[in-house]
């Protein structure tokens, strides 16, 4: 038995290898059992009505956009109603609040620019749904910012505005994901 991976200067290892049998058959054939278990646990694809793009089931974008709007409105409402009350409020300086909103604005600008580039590939009706949804989110954000301007010391209003910014960024990320995978 000659193996080029074994150094020539190790005669003891060569002697031990020479004593091993050339081949050893398993006591039984395991393949039928392995194959049966693999087949039994295989994930079955569900049929897709109307065909799917790239082999994946696509949710109509109008429904996804509507769901995003409902999610934004629901989360903003829950955030507003679950805010703590009756406790002393410790607020950050307005400079810190402005800085944190500036970082949200920069991120939103970057994502909006990317979406504008990618949305050219989208169906016009789909693009309109995305734009309408984004306008709705921006209107909610503008209202939240106006409320914060009326109550600049309110930690609850600041948290509400931050939640609205996070919702907008989340929507922009998801819209970019949809636009990036869209194929006409």
Residue, then its C-alpha position, 0 to 999 in steps of 0.5 A: x500500500x503506497x500513499x504519497x501523503x505519508x512521509x517515506x521516513x515513517x516506517x512504523x506508520x507504513x507498517x501499521x497501514x500495511x496490516x489493515x485490510x484493503x477493504x471492509x464491507x459494512x455489515x448491512x446496506x444502510x442506503x435504503x433506510x437513509x433514502x427513506x428517511x430523507x424522502x419522508x422528511x422532504x419539504x413539499x412545495x405548495x402549488x402557486x396560483x397563477x405561477x410565480x416569478x423566479x420559482x417563488x410565490x410573490x405576494x401582490x405588492x398592493x397587499x404588501x404595501x397595504x399591510x405595511x401601512x396597517x403595520x405602521x399605523x398600528x405600531x404607532x398607535x400602540x406606541x402612543x397608547x403604551x407610553x408610560x404615564x404618571x412618572x417623572x420625565x427626564x428629557x435629553x437636550x434638544x440638541x441630542x434630539x435633533x442629532x438623532x433625528x438627523x441620523x434618521x433623515x440621512x438614512x431615509x435620504x440614502x434609502x429613498x435615493x436607492x429606491x428611486x433608482x430601483x423603482x424604475x424597474x417596477x410596474x407603474x401600478x406597483x410604483x404608485x402603491x409604494x409612493x402612496x404608502x410612503x406619502x402616508x408614512x411621511x404625513x404621519x411623521x410630519x404630524x408627529x414632528x409638529x406635535x413634538x414642536x408643540x411639546x419639545x420637553x415631552x419624552x413621549x412625543x420624542x419617542x413617538x417621533x422616533x418610532x415614526x422614523x423607524x417605521x419609515x426606515x423599515x418601510x424604505x428597506x422593505x420597498x428596496x428589497x421588493x424593488x431589488x428582486x422585481x423582474x419584469 
